[in-house]
Amino acid sequence: MTRILADLPDDDIKWLDARAAEQGKSRASVLREAVSAYRAEGGDDWLEAGFGLWARAGITFDPPEYERKRRAEWTRPWDDDYEEVRAESPDCFDEYDDRERAHYLALQRKAAEARSDSPSGDSPA
């Protein structure tokens, strides 16, 4: 067995000592068990375990369809491309979204009228 020198924060050492005392073991023994447990969990295999998980679970999706839905999900009534995204994905929008868009456009028109009605250099009150 190889000996190592490791730097740990004081709080971790206190926790480790308390854990060792509870179990009636040495600090080194608790550390060895922790490393063994970590290795048993497959610490480096997380990418392999997650890659292709949807397919292994029988979940399939069409990448362009997935992207279309994500784009629609993140489109807001004040976005310049609202109408374009709404036309591509009508199933992802409802009457509330359309009311919000109409409200936004009305506010934009009102602001534009106020700017055109005010004399140069003056801002509307």
C-alpha positions, 0 to 999 in steps of 0.5 A: 500500500502506498502512503500519500500526503493530501491537503484538506481544509480544516473543516473537512479534517474535523468532519473526517475525524468525527466520522472516524470516531463514530465508526471506531476507525482511523482517519486513513481507514475512512478515507480508503473506504470513501475512495473505494465507494467512489470508485464503485459508483463509477466516478468516470463513467458518468458520460458513458452512462448518460450518452444515449440514455433517451434512446436506451429508454425507448424515447426517440425524437426528430432533431429538427422537430426538437429544435423547432419546439425549443425555438418556439418555447423561447420566443417571446411576444416582443421578439422581432421574429415572433410572427415567423416562429408563430407561423412555423410552430402554431401548436406552441402558441395560444391566444394569450401569446397573441394577446400579449403580442397585440398589446406589445405592438399597440405600445410600440405604435403609441410610443412611435406616435408620441415621438412623432407628435413631440417637437424635436429635442423634447421628450414626451412627458 
